Amino acid sequence: MTTAIEARRQAILHGSIAPTLARLTAPVILVILAQTFVAMLEAWWVSRLGTAAVAGVALVLPVFVLMGTMSNDGIGGGATAAVALGAPLATLFLMAMAGLMLFGLVNAAAVWRLRARGQ
């Protein structure tokens, strides 16, 4: 297993740029296409609910995207710092799970607070 990881590392560090970049970006492009399809499908579905539903989504979506982006940046930043410090893979996994749990708790507290206010 170590030799396979080392071979990948060497291919990234010393291999041809174009094939390596294509191999690394292909899954990301597929995810972006899938997310675009889902967003279009959701927009179509919400549009069938009426103008108020579309306005509600337009109001909430930027905040939702910002929260998701901030949580991903926090998890990625922590993992990057751990790699720079030489942390093992298990530590990276625990850091990612802790970040996701913290994000979930903050969101749950926000929803609970809004429901307590009757909104």
C-alpha positions as CSV (number, residue, x, y, z in Angstrom):
1,M,0.0,0.0,0.0
2,T,2.8,2.4,0.8
3,T,4.3,1.9,-2.7
4,A,1.0,2.7,-4.3
5,I,0.7,5.9,-2.3
6,E,4.3,6.8,-3.1
7,A,3.8,6.1,-6.8
8,R,0.8,8.5,-6.8
9,R,2.8,11.1,-4.9
10,Q,5.7,10.8,-7.4
11,A,3.2,11.1,-10.4
12,I,1.8,14.3,-8.9
13,L,5.1,15.8,-8.1
14,H,7.1,14.8,-11.1
15,G,4.7,13.6,-13.8
16,S,3.2,15.3,-16.8
17,I,1.0,18.3,-15.8
18,A,-1.9,17.9,-18.2
19,P,-2.7,14.2,-17.6
20,T,-2.3,14.6,-13.8
21,L,-4.5,17.7,-13.8
22,A,-7.2,15.9,-16.0
23,R,-7.2,12.9,-13.7
24,L,-7.5,15.0,-10.5
25,T,-10.2,17.4,-11.9
26,A,-12.5,14.8,-13.6
27,P,-14.3,13.8,-10.3
28,V,-14.7,17.5,-9.4
29,I,-16.2,18.3,-12.7
30,L,-18.7,15.4,-12.4
31,V,-19.7,16.7,-8.9
32,I,-20.2,20.2,-10.3
33,L,-22.4,18.9,-13.1
34,A,-24.4,16.9,-10.7
35,Q,-24.9,19.9,-8.3
36,T,-26.0,22.1,-11.3
37,F,-28.5,19.5,-12.3
38,V,-29.9,19.2,-8.8
39,A,-30.1,23.0,-8.5
40,M,-32.0,23.3,-11.7
41,L,-34.4,20.5,-10.6
42,E,-34.9,22.2,-7.3
43,A,-35.6,25.6,-8.9
44,W,-38.1,24.0,-11.2
45,W,-39.8,22.3,-8.3
46,V,-39.9,25.4,-6.1
47,S,-41.2,27.5,-9.0
48,R,-44.3,25.2,-9.1
49,L,-45.0,26.2,-5.5
50,G,-45.5,29.9,-6.3
51,T,-43.9,33.3,-6.1
52,A,-43.6,33.3,-2.3
53,A,-41.7,30.0,-2.3
54,V,-39.2,31.3,-4.9
55,A,-38.8,34.6,-2.9
56,G,-38.1,32.5,0.2
57,V,-35.5,30.4,-1.5
58,A,-33.9,33.5,-3.0
59,L,-33.7,35.0,0.5
60,V,-32.3,32.0,2.3
61,L,-30.0,30.4,-0.3
62,P,-27.1,32.9,-0.1
63,V,-26.9,32.5,3.7
64,F,-27.1,28.7,3.4
65,V,-24.3,28.7,0.8
66,L,-22.2,31.0,2.9
67,M,-22.6,28.8,6.0
68,G,-21.6,25.7,4.0
69,T,-18.6,27.4,2.4
70,M,-17.4,28.6,5.8
71,S,-17.7,25.1,7.3
72,N,-15.8,23.6,4.4
73,D,-13.1,26.2,4.7
74,G,-12.7,25.4,8.4
75,I,-12.5,21.7,7.9
76,G,-10.1,22.1,4.9
77,G,-7.9,24.6,6.8
78,G,-7.7,22.3,9.8
79,A,-6.8,19.4,7.7
80,T,-4.2,21.4,5.8
81,A,-2.6,22.6,9.1
82,A,-2.5,19.0,10.4
83,V,-0.8,17.8,7.2
84,A,1.7,20.5,7.5
85,L,2.4,19.5,11.0
86,G,2.7,15.8,10.0
87,A,-0.5,14.5,11.7
88,P,-1.5,10.9,10.9
89,L,-4.6,10.1,8.8
90,A,-6.7,9.2,11.8
91,T,-6.2,12.6,13.3
92,L,-7.3,14.2,10.0
93,F,-10.5,12.1,10.1
94,L,-11.2,13.1,13.7
95,M,-10.7,16.8,12.9
96,A,-13.1,16.6,10.0
97,M,-15.7,14.8,12.1
98,A,-15.4,17.3,14.9
99,G,-15.8,20.2,12.4
100,L,-18.9,18.7,11.0
101,M,-20.4,18.0,14.4
102,L,-19.7,21.6,15.5
103,F,-21.3,22.9,12.3
104,G,-24.3,20.7,12.9
105,L,-24.6,21.9,16.5
106,V,-24.5,25.5,15.6
107,N,-27.1,25.0,12.9
108,A,-29.4,23.1,15.3
109,A,-29.0,25.9,17.9
110,A,-29.9,28.5,15.3
111,V,-33.0,26.5,14.2
112,W,-34.1,25.9,17.8
113,R,-33.7,29.6,18.6
114,L,-35.8,30.6,15.6
115,R,-38.5,28.1,16.5
116,A,-38.5,29.4,20.1
117,R,-39.2,32.9,18.8
118,G,-42.1,31.5,16.6
119,Q,-40.5,32.3,13.3
